[in-house]
């Protein structure tokens, strides 16, 4: 009690209760700052990795695709159309070669139409209208040992380079 009176009589208006309250506030702020810097250092220790979707996937069996039809089954998930004509099956990229928009399949007009700038592509992927400078790209496609279609998006084929005749760019049926 005598010490308490000494403390208050020394010209300092802070009592014990106020001191403890401000100490708790100060230490809490210090701990928050240290935790913030700690989280930034921890984030720096981990690499900045971009998680991309799977680039190689199974696309069913050839019998599941009708002749003359475009399958949009993998458009949203993988960015791929599977097209079957009389002779082959191929996987087209859903990225417009003009500015990278996603064209839409127009079954009544049997063409792909880009909503951004109006580029049009035949079912083969060849551009025929609009500002697209070149045809759509194709992905590597093959049959597994079990007969399932495997699409590999890591390998692209471009028509203007003559790569569409590569046997890896289509499956003969």
C-alpha positions in Angstrom: 0.0 0.0 0.0 2.8 2.3 0.8 4.5 1.5 -2.4 1.3 2.2 -4.3 1.1 5.6 -2.7 4.7 6.3 -3.6 4.1 5.3 -7.2 1.1 7.6 -7.4 2.8 10.4 -5.5 5.8 10.5 -7.8 3.9 12.6 -10.3 2.9 9.7 -12.5 -0.9 9.4 -13.0 -0.7 5.8 -14.2 -1.9 3.2 -11.7 -1.1 -0.5 -11.7 -4.3 -1.4 -13.5 -3.7 1.0 -16.4 -0.1 -0.1 -16.6 -1.2 -3.8 -17.0 -3.9 -2.8 -19.5 -1.5 -0.9 -21.7 1.2 -3.6 -21.4 -1.3 -6.2 -22.7 -2.2 -3.9 -25.6 1.4 -3.2 -26.4 2.5 -6.8 -26.3 -0.5 -7.9 -28.3 0.3 -5.4 -31.0 4.0 -6.6 -31.0 2.8 -10.2 -31.3 0.6 -9.3 -34.2 3.4 -7.6 -36.0 5.7 -10.5 -35.4 3.1 -12.9 -36.6 2.5 -10.9 -39.8 6.2 -10.8 -40.6 6.4 -14.5 -39.7 3.6 -15.3 -42.2 5.3 -13.3 -44.9 8.6 -15.1 -44.3 6.8 -18.5 -44.4 5.1 -17.5 -47.7 8.5 -16.6 -49.1 9.8 -20.0 -48.3 7.2 -21.8 -50.5 7.5 -21.5 -54.3 4.9 -19.6 -56.3 3.4 -22.5 -58.2 0.6 -22.3 -60.7 -1.7 -25.3 -60.4 -2.9 -26.2 -63.9 -5.5 -28.8 -64.8 -4.4 -32.2 -65.9 -2.8 -32.1 -69.4 -3.3 -35.7 -70.3 -6.7 -37.3 -69.9 -8.9 -40.2 -71.1 -11.7 -39.2 -73.4 -13.7 -42.4 -73.7 -13.8 -44.9 -76.5 -14.1 -44.2 -80.3 -17.5 -45.9 -80.4 -18.9 -43.1 -78.2 -18.4 -40.5 -80.9 -20.8 -40.2 -83.8 -19.5 -39.6 -87.3 -19.9 -35.9 -88.2 -20.4 -34.8 -84.6 -18.5 -32.4 -82.4 -18.3 -33.5 -78.7 -18.3 -30.6 -76.2 -18.0 -32.9 -73.3 -14.4 -31.8 -72.5 -14.8 -28.1 -73.5 -15.2 -26.6 -70.0 -12.9 -28.9 -68.0 -10.0 -29.4 -70.5 -10.6 -26.9 -73.3 -10.9 -29.6 -76.0 -13.5 -30.5 -78.6 -13.4 -34.1 -79.8 -14.4 -34.2 -83.5 -15.1 -37.4 -85.5 -15.4 -37.4 -89.3 -15.6 -40.3 -91.7 -11.9 -41.2 -91.5 -10.5 -39.9 -88.2 -11.0 -38.5 -84.7 -9.1 -35.4 -83.6 -8.9 -33.1 -80.6 -9.3 -29.4 -81.3 -8.2 -26.6 -79.0 -11.0 -24.3 -77.8 -8.8 -21.2 -77.9 -9.4 -18.8 -80.8 -6.2 -18.0 -82.7 -7.0 -14.3 -82.8 -7.0 -13.2 -79.2 -7.6 -16.3 -77.2 -11.3 -16.2 -76.6 -13.3 -19.5 -76.5 -15.4 -20.0 -79.6 -18.8 -21.7 -79.4 -19.9 -24.7 -81.4 -22.9 -23.8 -83.6 -24.4 -27.2 -84.7 -27.1 -25.7 -86.9 -24.4 -23.9 -88.9 -21.7 -26.6 -88.4 -19.0 -24.2 -87.5 -17.2 -22.8 -84.5 -18.0 -19.1 -84.0 -15.9 -16.9 -81.7 -18.1 -14.5 -79.7 -15.4 -11.9 -79.2 -14.6 -10.8 -82.8 -16.6 -13.1 -85.0 -14.0 -15.5 -86.3 -15.4 -18.6 -87.8 -13.9 -22.1 -88.1 -15.0 -25.2 -89.9 -15.3 -28.4 -88.0 -11.8 -29.2 -89.2 -10.5 -26.1 -87.4 -9.8 -24.2 -90.5 -10.5 -20.5 -90.2 -12.8 -19.0 -92.9 -14.2 -15.7 -91.6 -13.2 -13.0 -89.2 -9.8 -11.8 -88.0 -8.4 -15.2 -86.8 -5.0 -15.4 -88.6 -4.7 -19.2 -88.6 -6.7 -22.4 -87.9 -7.4 -23.8 -84.5 -4.7 -26.1 -83.0 -5.0 -29.8 -82.5 -3.7 -31.8 -79.6 -2.0 -35.1 -79.6 -4.5 -38.0 -79.5 -3.9 -41.7 -79.3 -5.5 -45.0 -78.3 -4.4 -46.7 -75.0 -3.8 -50.4 -74.8 -7.4 -50.8 -73.7 -8.7 -48.9 -76.7 -9.5 -45.7 -74.8 -8.8 -42.3 -76.4 -6.0 -40.4 -74.7 -5.7 -36.7 -75.3 -2.3 -35.1 -74.6 -2.5 -31.3 -74.4 1.3 -30.9 -74.0 1.8 -31.6 -77.7 0.1 -29.2 -80.3 -0.2 -29.5 -84.0 -0.6 -26.5 -86.3 -2.1 -26.8 -89.8 0.1 -24.0 -91.3 3.2 -26.0 -90.4 1.8 -29.1 -92.0 1.6 -30.9 -88.7 -2.0 -32.1 -89.1 -0.8 -35.0 -91.3 1.3 -36.2 -88.4 -0.2 -39.6 -87.2 -0.2 -38.3 -83.6 -2.6 -35.5 -84.4 -5.5 -37.9 -85.2 -6.8 -41.4 -84.8 -7.8 -43.2 -87.9 -11.1 -45.0 -87.6 
